[in-house]
Amino acid sequence: MRARIVLSAVCLSVAVSLGMAGSSPVAVAVTADVQDFAAEKAWVRYLAMNDSRSIVRIAAWQAVLSKSPEAAIRQFMDSGYAYAVRLSEEKKARNTDFVKWVLATYPAEFSPAVHAEAQKAMNSPRDADREQFANGGFEAAKQRDRTARETTGEQAKALAERDRQFVRDLAAHDPGEQVRVSASYAVRLGATDSDVVDFFAGGWAFGATLDLDTHRRRSADNEMRWRSALSRLLSDAAAAEQAARDASGDLAERAKATAVRAWQAVGEQTGPARSYWGEAQRLADQQAANWASVLAAANAASGLNWAAIIGPARDNQAAWADESTLAAQQARYWAGLVQQAEDGEQRVRAA
């Protein structure tokens, strides 16, 4: 287990309440001389509420709710997260997560066949049923919904040219890669009105879910990697500083130089994290503003197709606003570590 490290410049005091995936990020305040366990607990709780991988969320909740949370959270940070990620990459887990994504993005009101088949697969005790849904069943159900919409013709009749232009604009400018891909397919050369209807009915929301989940996974994987390296560097710096204090004679200056370099390494370690979280906040702000515009357009539209995106637009606006808040908190956390490194270096030099 990693040594307990005191963050003299910044540690996170946590005020949280239990919630489901997609809940707001934890509230954080900058304080001094608090054990970094509070920061780690805040981060693990965020993963428990928001990671797209069911196994990762379960493992994180088990750590947070453990009767010995400090030991459990440190074990999760050290090895439990990586193990949960590996389990999530197995076929059974991927299929289960895929079914959950479909259920969340293809509501029964607009995609009844897809939703029904996904619910059936989710409720089944057989892993084979979820695998069948992920590998053919989903596409077949989408085709049944498409055929049903084409038979009635109501959604295609409700399309206006401004709707098609809106999708073309998304294909060119949406901040989410998967939304751009889905929109581009809907308005590709040779596309029909049914393709645009399909985009409104589920493709838009599904692409948006993938964009959000991809962002969260990238953030989680990066943060865990950076924190793992940080833990080692902080331990090394603390040990080097103590060694410099204890050294005398000819060894003193060499020990002092080693300690200075150790604290400088801590500061350098924060660079990628500070850069990433600054960019993550800009992306999240852009996405939140984008979904606010989509929600406004959906609420103002009278066509049948726009009704399918009102709920996803509202949810995505809120989720990306939460991601912006989290990114700002993480940026403050890593900025505080820069100060800690500078303080450590100055202590060594002044000794």
KEMAR-595292 format. One record per residue (C-alpha): y, z, x; chain; residue number from 1; residue in one letter. Coordinates in pm, whole numbers, plus 50000, padded with zeros to 5 digits. Layout:
BEGIN
<site py="Y" pz="Z" px="X" ch="A" i="NUM" aa="a"/>
...
***
This chain:
BEGIN
<site py="50000" pz="50000" px="50000" ch="A" i="1" aa="m"/>
<site py="50344" pz="49914" px="50128" ch="A" i="2" aa="r"/>
<site py="50568" pz="50188" px="50254" ch="A" i="3" aa="a"/>
<site py="50829" pz="50313" px="50014" ch="A" i="4" aa="r"/>
<site py="51166" pz="50177" px="50118" ch="A" i="5" aa="i"/>
<site py="51507" pz="50322" px="50038" ch="A" i="6" aa="v"/>
<site py="51764" pz="50056" px="49955" ch="A" i="7" aa="l"/>
<site py="52090" pz="50220" px="50056" ch="A" i="8" aa="s"/>
<site py="52317" pz="49941" px="49938" ch="A" i="9" aa="a"/>
<site py="52153" pz="49819" px="49624" ch="A" i="10" aa="v"/>
<site py="51866" pz="49920" px="49408" ch="A" i="11" aa="c"/>
<site py="51818" pz="49863" px="49047" ch="A" i="12" aa="l"/>
<site py="51848" pz="50125" px="48779" ch="A" i="13" aa="s"/>
<site py="51657" pz="49998" px="48481" ch="A" i="14" aa="v"/>
<site py="51719" pz="50027" px="48111" ch="A" i="15" aa="a"/>
<site py="51453" pz="49836" px="47922" ch="A" i="16" aa="v"/>
<site py="51269" pz="49834" px="47597" ch="A" i="17" aa="s"/>
<site py="50927" pz="49688" px="47527" ch="A" i="18" aa="l"/>
<site py="50931" pz="49334" px="47396" ch="A" i="19" aa="g"/>
<site py="50739" pz="49012" px="47356" ch="A" i="20" aa="m"/>
<site py="50756" pz="48701" px="47574" ch="A" i="21" aa="a"/>
<site py="51102" pz="48550" px="47558" ch="A" i="22" aa="g"/>
<site py="51279" pz="48885" px="47523" ch="A" i="23" aa="s"/>
<site py="51608" pz="48944" px="47700" ch="A" i="24" aa="s"/>
<site py="51595" pz="49029" px="48070" ch="A" i="25" aa="p"/>
<site py="51615" pz="49390" px="48169" ch="A" i="26" aa="v"/>
<site py="51953" pz="49550" px="48210" ch="A" i="27" aa="a"/>
<site py="52041" pz="49633" px="48567" ch="A" i="28" aa="v"/>
<site py="52309" pz="49846" px="48729" ch="A" i="29" aa="a"/>
<site py="52392" pz="49868" px="49098" ch="A" i="30" aa="v"/>
<site py="52350" pz="50217" px="49235" ch="A" i="31" aa="t"/>
<site py="52301" pz="50372" px="49574" ch="A" i="32" aa="a"/>
<site py="52019" pz="50563" px="49740" ch="A" i="33" aa="d"/>
<site py="51762" pz="50484" px="49473" ch="A" i="34" aa="v"/>
<site py="51405" pz="50400" px="49558" ch="A" i="35" aa="q"/>
<site py="51332" pz="50027" px="49532" ch="A" i="36" aa="d"/>
<site py="51049" pz="50107" px="49291" ch="A" i="37" aa="f"/>
<site py="51304" pz="50074" px="49009" ch="A" i="38" aa="a"/>
<site py="51381" pz="49717" px="49114" ch="A" i="39" aa="a"/>
<site py="51015" pz="49628" px="49135" ch="A" i="40" aa="e"/>
<site py="50943" pz="49782" px="48796" ch="A" i="41" aa="k"/>
<site py="51228" pz="49581" px="48644" ch="A" i="42" aa="a"/>
<site py="51092" pz="49260" px="48792" ch="A" i="43" aa="w"/>
<site py="50732" pz="49325" px="48684" ch="A" i="44" aa="v"/>
<site py="50848" pz="49405" px="48332" ch="A" i="45" aa="r"/>
<site py="51037" pz="49078" px="48322" ch="A" i="46" aa="y"/>
<site py="50715" pz="48897" px="48414" ch="A" i="47" aa="l"/>
<site py="50527" pz="49091" px="48147" ch="A" i="48" aa="a"/>
<site py="50770" pz="48971" px="47883" ch="A" i="49" aa="m"/>
<site py="50840" pz="48617" px="47997" ch="A" i="50" aa="n"/>
<site py="50577" pz="48458" px="48223" ch="A" i="51" aa="d"/>
<site py="50415" pz="48162" px="48050" ch="A" i="52" aa="s"/>
<site py="50069" pz="48250" px="48184" ch="A" i="53" aa="r"/>
<site py="49886" pz="48490" px="47955" ch="A" i="54" aa="s"/>
<site py="49682" pz="48646" px="48234" ch="A" i="55" aa="i"/>
<site py="49993" pz="48713" px="48443" ch="A" i="56" aa="v"/>
<site py="50166" pz="48877" px="48146" ch="A" i="57" aa="r"/>
<site py="49863" pz="49096" px="48075" ch="A" i="58" aa="i"/>
<site py="49834" pz="49203" px="48440" ch="A" i="59" aa="a"/>
<site py="50205" pz="49283" px="48454" ch="A" i="60" aa="a"/>
<site py="50191" pz="49489" px="48133" ch="A" i="61" aa="w"/>
<site py="49890" pz="49679" px="48264" ch="A" i="62" aa="q"/>
<site py="50090" pz="49773" px="48571" ch="A" i="63" aa="a"/>
<site py="50402" pz="49873" px="48378" ch="A" i="64" aa="v"/>
<site py="50211" pz="50078" px="48120" ch="A" i="65" aa="l"/>
<site py="49972" pz="50240" px="48368" ch="A" i="66" aa="s"/>
<site py="49946" pz="50620" px="48375" ch="A" i="67" aa="k"/>
<site py="50035" pz="50586" px="48744" ch="A" i="68" aa="s"/>
<site py="50296" pz="50307" px="48718" ch="A" i="69" aa="p"/>
<site py="50433" pz="50336" px="49070" ch="A" i="70" aa="e"/>
<site py="50095" pz="50279" px="49234" ch="A" i="71" aa="a"/>
<site py="49998" pz="50015" px="48978" ch="A" i="72" aa="a"/>
<site py="50323" pz="49821" px="49017" ch="A" i="73" aa="i"/>
<site py="50302" pz="49825" px="49394" ch="A" i="74" aa="r"/>
<site py="49943" pz="49702" px="49375" ch="A" i="75" aa="q"/>
<site py="50056" pz="49425" px="49139" ch="A" i="76" aa="f"/>
<site py="50334" pz="49326" px="49379" ch="A" i="77" aa="m"/>
<site py="50101" pz="49335" px="49680" ch="A" i="78" aa="d"/>
<site py="49803" pz="49144" px="49542" ch="A" i="79" aa="s"/>
<site py="49772" pz="49166" px="49164" ch="A" i="80" aa="g"/>
<site py="50021" pz="48890" px="49089" ch="A" i="81" aa="y"/>
<site py="49854" pz="48641" px="49323" ch="A" i="82" aa="a"/>
<site py="49514" pz="48724" px="49175" ch="A" i="83" aa="y"/>
<site py="49642" pz="48681" px="48818" ch="A" i="84" aa="a"/>
<site py="49795" pz="48345" px="48911" ch="A" i="85" aa="v"/>
<site py="49462" pz="48228" px="49053" ch="A" i="86" aa="r"/>
<site py="49283" pz="48332" px="48734" ch="A" i="87" aa="l"/>
<site py="49547" pz="48152" px="48526" ch="A" i="88" aa="s"/>
<site py="49468" pz="47829" px="48707" ch="A" i="89" aa="e"/>
<site py="49106" pz="47832" px="48594" ch="A" i="90" aa="e"/>
<site py="49019" pz="47586" px="48319" ch="A" i="91" aa="k"/>
<site py="48955" pz="47841" px="48044" ch="A" i="92" aa="k"/>
<site py="49287" pz="48013" px="48099" ch="A" i="93" aa="a"/>
<site py="49479" pz="47685" px="48119" ch="A" i="94" aa="r"/>
<site py="49326" pz="47566" px="47794" ch="A" i="95" aa="n"/>
<site py="49417" pz="47889" px="47616" ch="A" i="96" aa="t"/>
<site py="49777" pz="47872" px="47739" ch="A" i="97" aa="d"/>
<site py="49796" pz="47507" px="47634" ch="A" i="98" aa="f"/>
<site py="49685" pz="47591" px="47280" ch="A" i="99" aa="v"/>
<site py="49950" pz="47864" px="47265" ch="A" i="100" aa="k"/>
<site py="50218" pz="47621" px="47380" ch="A" i="101" aa="w"/>
<site py="50119" pz="47377" px="47108" ch="A" i="102" aa="v"/>
<site py="50124" pz="47647" px="46841" ch="A" i="103" aa="l"/>
<site py="50473" pz="47749" px="46952" ch="A" i="104" aa="a"/>
<site py="50615" pz="47397" px="46956" ch="A" i="105" aa="t"/>
<site py="50440" pz="47211" px="46672" ch="A" i="106" aa="y"/>
<site py="50509" pz="47410" px="46352" ch="A" i="107" aa="p"/>
<site py="50296" pz="47350" px="46044" ch="A" i="108" aa="a"/>
<site py="50598" pz="47233" px="45848" ch="A" i="109" aa="e"/>
<site py="50654" pz="46928" px="46068" ch="A" i="110" aa="f"/>
<site py="50317" pz="46875" px="46242" ch="A" i="111" aa="s"/>
<site py="50054" pz="47014" px="46002" ch="A" i="112" aa="p"/>
<site py="49747" pz="46851" px="46160" ch="A" i="113" aa="a"/>
<site py="49839" pz="46953" px="46516" ch="A" i="114" aa="v"/>
<site py="49924" pz="47307" px="46411" ch="A" i="115" aa="h"/>
<site py="49605" pz="47346" px="46209" ch="A" i="116" aa="a"/>
<site py="49382" pz="47217" px="46489" ch="A" i="117" aa="e"/>
<site py="49558" pz="47437" px="46744" ch="A" i="118" aa="a"/>
<site py="49518" pz="47742" px="46522" ch="A" i="119" aa="q"/>
<site py="49152" pz="47661" px="46471" ch="A" i="120" aa="k"/>
<site py="49100" pz="47630" px="46847" ch="A" i="121" aa="a"/>
<site py="49290" pz="47952" px="46913" ch="A" i="122" aa="m"/>
<site py="49084" pz="48147" px="46660" ch="A" i="123" aa="n"/>
<site py="48753" pz="48009" px="46783" ch="A" i="124" aa="s"/>
<site py="48527" pz="48239" px="46987" ch="A" i="125" aa="p"/>
<site py="48414" pz="47933" px="47184" ch="A" i="126" aa="r"/>
<site py="48595" pz="47827" px="47501" ch="A" i="127" aa="d"/>
<site py="48451" pz="47480" px="47444" ch="A" i="128" aa="a"/>
<site py="48662" pz="47440" px="47129" ch="A" i="129" aa="d"/>
<site py="48983" pz="47506" px="47323" ch="A" i="130" aa="r"/>
<site py="48873" pz="47266" px="47594" ch="A" i="131" aa="e"/>
<site py="48799" pz="47001" px="47331" ch="A" i="132" aa="q"/>
<site py="49143" pz="47051" px="47179" ch="A" i="133" aa="f"/>
<site py="49314" pz="47022" px="47518" ch="A" i="134" aa="a"/>
<site py="49112" pz="46713" px="47608" ch="A" i="135" aa="n"/>
<site py="49138" pz="46484" px="47310" ch="A" i="136" aa="g"/>
<site py="49176" pz="46702" px="47003" ch="A" i="137" aa="g"/>
<site py="49549" pz="46747" px="47048" ch="A" i="138" aa="f"/>
<site py="49617" pz="46374" px="47080" ch="A" i="139" aa="e"/>
<site py="49392" pz="46296" px="46783" ch="A" i="140" aa="a"/>
<site py="49575" pz="46550" px="46567" ch="A" i="141" aa="a"/>
<site py="49911" pz="46409" px="46676" ch="A" i="142" aa="k"/>
<site py="49795" pz="46065" px="46567" ch="A" i="143" aa="q"/>
<site py="49694" pz="46200" px="46224" ch="A" i="144" aa="r"/>
<site py="50037" pz="46352" px="46181" ch="A" i="145" aa="d"/>
<site py="50198" pz="46028" px="46291" ch="A" i="146" aa="r"/>
<site py="49990" pz="45828" px="46047" ch="A" i="147" aa="t"/>
<site py="50085" pz="46065" px="45766" ch="A" i="148" aa="a"/>
<site py="50455" pz="46029" px="45849" ch="A" i="149" aa="r"/>
<site py="50427" pz="45652" px="45868" ch="A" i="150" aa="e"/>
<site py="50249" pz="45646" px="45531" ch="A" i="151" aa="t"/>
<site py="50531" pz="45827" px="45353" ch="A" i="152" aa="t"/>
<site py="50800" pz="45657" px="45560" ch="A" i="153" aa="g"/>
<site py="51053" pz="45926" px="45474" ch="A" i="154" aa="e"/>
<site py="51131" pz="46036" px="45829" ch="A" i="155" aa="q"/>
<site py="51169" pz="45680" px="45958" ch="A" i="156" aa="a"/>
<site py="51391" pz="45594" px="45663" ch="A" i="157" aa="k"/>
<site py="51609" pz="45896" px="45742" ch="A" i="158" aa="a"/>
<site py="51676" pz="45781" px="46100" ch="A" i="159" aa="l"/>
<site py="52030" pz="45668" px="46169" ch="A" i="160" aa="a"/>
<site py="52157" pz="45476" px="46469" ch="A" i="161" aa="e"/>
<site py="52341" pz="45785" px="46588" ch="A" i="162" aa="r"/>
<site py="52003" pz="45964" px="46601" ch="A" i="163" aa="d"/>
<site py="51859" pz="45696" px="46825" ch="A" i="164" aa="r"/>
<site py="52169" pz="45708" px="47044" ch="A" i="165" aa="q"/>
<site py="52136" pz="46085" px="47070" ch="A" i="166" aa="f"/>
<site py="51782" pz="46042" px="47203" ch="A" i="167" aa="v"/>
<site py="51897" pz="45774" px="47446" ch="A" i="168" aa="r"/>
<site py="52162" pz="46016" px="47575" ch="A" i="169" aa="d"/>
<site py="51896" pz="46283" px="47620" ch="A" i="170" aa="l"/>
<site py="51681" pz="46040" px="47816" ch="A" i="171" aa="a"/>
<site py="51969" pz="45980" px="48055" ch="A" i="172" aa="a"/>
<site py="52141" pz="46317" px="48079" ch="A" i="173" aa="h"/>
<site py="51935" pz="46610" px="47950" ch="A" i="174" aa="d"/>
<site py="51911" pz="46885" px="48218" ch="A" i="175" aa="p"/>
<site py="51539" pz="46925" px="48154" ch="A" i="176" aa="g"/>
<site py="51306" pz="46683" px="48332" ch="A" i="177" aa="e"/>
<site py="51031" pz="46699" px="48068" ch="A" i="178" aa="q"/>
<site py="51279" pz="46645" px="47784" ch="A" i="179" aa="v"/>
<site py="51414" pz="46341" px="47967" ch="A" i="180" aa="r"/>
<site py="51061" pz="46205" px="48010" ch="A" i="181" aa="v"/>
<site py="50977" pz="46258" px="47643" ch="A" i="182" aa="s"/>
<site py="51307" pz="46110" px="47524" ch="A" i="183" aa="a"/>
<site py="51269" pz="45811" px="47756" ch="A" i="184" aa="s"/>
<site py="50928" pz="45736" px="47609" ch="A" i="185" aa="y"/>
<site py="51065" pz="45757" px="47255" ch="A" i="186" aa="a"/>
<site py="51334" pz="45495" px="47324" ch="A" i="187" aa="v"/>
<site py="51148" pz="45282" px="47578" ch="A" i="188" aa="r"/>
<site py="51145" pz="44904" px="47553" ch="A" i="189" aa="l"/>
<site py="50920" pz="44819" px="47260" ch="A" i="190" aa="g"/>
<site py="50940" pz="45165" px="47102" ch="A" i="191" aa="a"/>
<site py="50939" pz="45192" px="46724" ch="A" i="192" aa="t"/>
<site py="51105" pz="45426" px="46478" ch="A" i="193" aa="d"/>
<site py="50776" pz="45618" px="46467" ch="A" i="194" aa="s"/>
<site py="50820" pz="45702" px="46836" ch="A" i="195" aa="d"/>
<site py="51165" pz="45847" px="46769" ch="A" i="196" aa="v"/>
<site py="51032" pz="46041" px="46470" ch="A" i="197" aa="v"/>
<site py="50751" pz="46181" px="46685" ch="A" i="198" aa="d"/>
<site py="51007" pz="46294" px="46939" ch="A" i="199" aa="f"/>
<site py="51199" pz="46490" px="46676" ch="A" i="200" aa="f"/>
<site py="50882" pz="46627" px="46516" ch="A" i="201" aa="a"/>
<site py="50736" pz="46783" px="46830" ch="A" i="202" aa="g"/>
<site py="50789" pz="46594" px="47154" ch="A" i="203" aa="g"/>
<site py="51138" pz="46733" px="47204" ch="A" i="204" aa="w"/>
<site py="51035" pz="47095" px="47158" ch="A" i="205" aa="a"/>
<site py="50719" pz="47052" px="47369" ch="A" i="206" aa="f"/>
<site py="50916" pz="46903" px="47658" ch="A" i="207" aa="g"/>
<site py="51170" pz="47183" px="47631" ch="A" i="208" aa="a"/>
<site py="50895" pz="47445" px="47647" ch="A" i="209" aa="t"/>
<site py="50750" pz="47283" px="47959" ch="A" i="210" aa="l"/>
<site py="51094" pz="47277" px="48122" ch="A" i="211" aa="d"/>
<site py="51151" pz="47647" px="48053" ch="A" i="212" aa="l"/>
<site py="50801" pz="47748" px="48162" ch="A" i="213" aa="d"/>
<site py="50825" pz="47541" px="48480" ch="A" i="214" aa="t"/>
<site py="51155" pz="47709" px="48568" ch="A" i="215" aa="h"/>
<site py="51012" pz="48055" px="48507" ch="A" i="216" aa="r"/>
<site py="50699" pz="47989" px="48711" ch="A" i="217" aa="r"/>
<site py="50899" pz="47853" px="49001" ch="A" i="218" aa="r"/>
<site py="51129" pz="48155" px="48988" ch="A" i="219" aa="s"/>
<site py="50840" pz="48400" px="48971" ch="A" i="220" aa="a"/>
<site py="50643" pz="48240" px="49255" ch="A" i="221" aa="d"/>
<site py="50951" pz="48220" px="49478" ch="A" i="222" aa="n"/>
<site py="51062" pz="48576" px="49410" ch="A" i="223" aa="e"/>
<site py="50718" pz="48721" px="49478" ch="A" i="224" aa="m"/>
<site py="50693" pz="48529" px="49805" ch="A" i="225" aa="r"/>
<site py="51039" pz="48638" px="49916" ch="A" i="226" aa="w"/>
<site py="50979" pz="49002" px="49824" ch="A" i="227" aa="r"/>
<site py="50651" pz="49010" px="50011" ch="A" i="228" aa="s"/>
<site py="50821" pz="48895" px="50330" ch="A" i="229" aa="a"/>
<site py="51114" pz="49126" px="50265" ch="A" i="230" aa="l"/>
<site py="50889" pz="49431" px="50243" ch="A" i="231" aa="s"/>
<site py="50744" pz="49362" px="50586" ch="A" i="232" aa="r"/>
<site py="51086" pz="49296" px="50740" ch="A" i="233" aa="l"/>
<site py="51237" pz="49612" px="50595" ch="A" i="234" aa="l"/>
<site py="50948" pz="49819" px="50725" ch="A" i="235" aa="s"/>
<site py="50982" pz="49657" px="51068" ch="A" i="236" aa="d"/>
<site py="51358" pz="49716" px="51074" ch="A" i="237" aa="a"/>
<site py="51325" pz="50081" px="50974" ch="A" i="238" aa="a"/>
<site py="51061" pz="50135" px="51240" ch="A" i="239" aa="a"/>
<site py="51266" pz="49955" px="51505" ch="A" i="240" aa="a"/>
<site py="51574" pz="50159" px="51421" ch="A" i="241" aa="e"/>
<site py="51378" pz="50481" px="51453" ch="A" i="242" aa="q"/>
<site py="51235" pz="50364" px="51783" ch="A" i="243" aa="a"/>
<site py="51587" pz="50291" px="51908" ch="A" i="244" aa="a"/>
<site py="51694" pz="50643" px="51816" ch="A" i="245" aa="r"/>
<site py="51398" pz="50792" px="51998" ch="A" i="246" aa="d"/>
<site py="51425" pz="50577" px="52311" ch="A" i="247" aa="a"/>
<site py="51603" pz="50689" px="52625" ch="A" i="248" aa="s"/>
<site py="51677" pz="50565" px="52970" ch="A" i="249" aa="g"/>
<site py="51601" pz="50202" px="53053" ch="A" i="250" aa="d"/>
<site py="51414" pz="50153" px="52726" ch="A" i="251" aa="l"/>
<site py="51708" pz="50249" px="52507" ch="A" i="252" aa="a"/>
<site py="51903" pz="49923" px="52529" ch="A" i="253" aa="e"/>
<site py="51594" pz="49709" px="52479" ch="A" i="254" aa="r"/>
<site py="51491" pz="49914" px="52175" ch="A" i="255" aa="a"/>
<site py="51844" pz="49889" px="52039" ch="A" i="256" aa="k"/>
<site py="51844" pz="49508" px="52077" ch="A" i="257" aa="a"/>
<site py="51508" pz="49490" px="51902" ch="A" i="258" aa="t"/>
<site py="51639" pz="49696" px="51611" ch="A" i="259" aa="a"/>
<site py="51950" pz="49479" px="51583" ch="A" i="260" aa="v"/>
<site py="51734" pz="49166" px="51565" ch="A" i="261" aa="r"/>
<site py="51509" pz="49331" px="51307" ch="A" i="262" aa="a"/>
<site py="51800" pz="49403" px="51074" ch="A" i="263" aa="w"/>
<site py="51937" pz="49054" px="51130" ch="A" i="264" aa="q"/>
<site py="51598" pz="48917" px="51023" ch="A" i="265" aa="a"/>
<site py="51629" pz="49111" px="50698" ch="A" i="266" aa="v"/>
<site py="51967" pz="48950" px="50632" ch="A" i="267" aa="g"/>
<site py="51834" pz="48603" px="50711" ch="A" i="268" aa="e"/>
<site py="51544" pz="48656" px="50471" ch="A" i="269" aa="q"/>
<site py="51790" pz="48690" px="50181" ch="A" i="270" aa="t"/>
<site py="51937" pz="48342" px="50237" ch="A" i="271" aa="g"/>
<site py="51687" pz="48129" px="50042" ch="A" i="272" aa="p"/>
<site py="51674" pz="48381" px="49757" ch="A" i="273" aa="a"/>
<site py="52052" pz="48404" px="49722" ch="A" i="274" aa="r"/>
<site py="52080" pz="48025" px="49728" ch="A" i="275" aa="s"/>
<site py="51800" pz="47980" px="49476" ch="A" i="276" aa="y"/>
<site py="51929" pz="48235" px="49225" ch="A" i="277" aa="w"/>
<site py="52280" pz="48096" px="49243" ch="A" i="278" aa="g"/>
<site py="52147" pz="47751" px="49159" ch="A" i="279" aa="e"/>
<site py="51914" pz="47898" px="48895" ch="A" i="280" aa="a"/>
<site py="52210" pz="48055" px="48719" ch="A" i="281" aa="q"/>
<site py="52399" pz="47725" px="48718" ch="A" i="282" aa="r"/>
<site py="52096" pz="47546" px="48573" ch="A" i="283" aa="l"/>
<site py="52044" pz="47814" px="48310" ch="A" i="284" aa="a"/>
<site py="52410" pz="47799" px="48207" ch="A" i="285" aa="d"/>
<site py="52385" pz="47420" px="48180" ch="A" i="286" aa="q"/>
<site py="52068" pz="47444" px="47970" ch="A" i="287" aa="q"/>
<site py="52214" pz="47713" px="47742" ch="A" i="288" aa="a"/>
<site py="52525" pz="47502" px="47683" ch="A" i="289" aa="a"/>
<site py="52310" pz="47194" px="47622" ch="A" i="290" aa="n"/>
<site py="52098" pz="47371" px="47361" ch="A" i="291" aa="w"/>
<site py="52409" pz="47511" px="47193" ch="A" i="292" aa="a"/>
<site py="52526" pz="47150" px="47153" ch="A" i="293" aa="s"/>
<site py="52186" pz="47045" px="47019" ch="A" i="294" aa="v"/>
<site py="52186" pz="47332" px="46771" ch="A" i="295" aa="l"/>
<site py="52533" pz="47238" px="46653" ch="A" i="296" aa="a"/>
<site py="52426" pz="46874" px="46610" ch="A" i="297" aa="a"/>
<site py="52110" pz="46977" px="46424" ch="A" i="298" aa="a"/>
<site py="52300" pz="47206" px="46188" ch="A" i="299" aa="n"/>
<site py="52556" pz="46935" px="46118" ch="A" i="300" aa="a"/>
<site py="52298" pz="46660" px="46060" ch="A" i="301" aa="a"/>
<site py="52160" pz="46589" px="45715" ch="A" i="302" aa="s"/>
<site py="51857" pz="46381" px="45815" ch="A" i="303" aa="g"/>
<site py="51501" pz="46507" px="45771" ch="A" i="304" aa="l"/>
<site py="51419" pz="46469" px="46140" ch="A" i="305" aa="n"/>
<site py="51683" pz="46708" px="46266" ch="A" i="306" aa="w"/>
<site py="51538" pz="47000" px="46071" ch="A" i="307" aa="a"/>
<site py="51245" pz="47017" px="46315" ch="A" i="308" aa="a"/>
<site py="51468" pz="47098" px="46613" ch="A" i="309" aa="i"/>
<site py="51688" pz="47371" px="46465" ch="A" i="310" aa="i"/>
<site py="51445" pz="47654" px="46543" ch="A" i="311" aa="g"/>
<site py="51354" pz="47532" px="46894" ch="A" i="312" aa="p"/>
<site py="51722" pz="47472" px="46976" ch="A" i="313" aa="a"/>
<site py="51813" pz="47826" px="46875" ch="A" i="314" aa="r"/>
<site py="51521" pz="47973" px="47070" ch="A" i="315" aa="d"/>
<site py="51593" pz="47767" px="47381" ch="A" i="316" aa="n"/>
<site py="51962" pz="47852" px="47380" ch="A" i="317" aa="q"/>
<site py="51876" pz="48223" px="47371" ch="A" i="318" aa="a"/>
<site py="51601" pz="48189" px="47634" ch="A" i="319" aa="a"/>
<site py="51822" pz="48004" px="47881" ch="A" i="320" aa="w"/>
<site py="52106" pz="48252" px="47826" ch="A" i="321" aa="a"/>
<site py="51857" pz="48524" px="47920" ch="A" i="322" aa="d"/>
<site py="51756" pz="48327" px="48229" ch="A" i="323" aa="e"/>
<site py="52122" pz="48309" px="48332" ch="A" i="324" aa="s"/>
<site py="52152" pz="48687" px="48300" ch="A" i="325" aa="t"/>
<site py="51836" pz="48737" px="48504" ch="A" i="326" aa="l"/>
<site py="51955" pz="48498" px="48776" ch="A" i="327" aa="a"/>
<site py="52284" pz="48687" px="48806" ch="A" i="328" aa="a"/>
<site py="52095" pz="49015" px="48837" ch="A" i="329" aa="q"/>
<site py="51865" pz="48875" px="49103" ch="A" i="330" aa="q"/>
<site py="52160" pz="48732" px="49295" ch="A" i="331" aa="a"/>
<site py="52321" pz="49079" px="49298" ch="A" i="332" aa="r"/>
<site py="51993" pz="49233" px="49414" ch="A" i="333" aa="y"/>
<site py="51967" pz="48999" px="49713" ch="A" i="334" aa="w"/>
<site py="52338" pz="49026" px="49793" ch="A" i="335" aa="a"/>
<site py="52291" pz="49403" px="49810" ch="A" i="336" aa="g"/>
<site py="52012" pz="49355" px="50061" ch="A" i="337" aa="l"/>
<site py="52249" pz="49157" px="50283" ch="A" i="338" aa="v"/>
<site py="52479" pz="49457" px="50283" ch="A" i="339" aa="q"/>
<site py="52189" pz="49687" px="50362" ch="A" i="340" aa="q"/>
<site py="52095" pz="49468" px="50659" ch="A" i="341" aa="a"/>
<site py="52453" pz="49466" px="50786" ch="A" i="342" aa="e"/>
<site py="52475" pz="49844" px="50747" ch="A" i="343" aa="d"/>
<site py="52152" pz="49886" px="50940" ch="A" i="344" aa="g"/>
<site py="52273" pz="49661" px="51220" ch="A" i="345" aa="e"/>
<site py="52602" pz="49852" px="51244" ch="A" i="346" aa="q"/>
<site py="52423" pz="50186" px="51257" ch="A" i="347" aa="r"/>
<site py="52211" pz="50065" px="51546" ch="A" i="348" aa="v"/>
<site py="52508" pz="49925" px="51737" ch="A" i="349" aa="r"/>
<site py="52710" pz="50242" px="51685" ch="A" i="350" aa="a"/>
<site py="52430" pz="50478" px="51787" ch="A" i="351" aa="a"/>
***
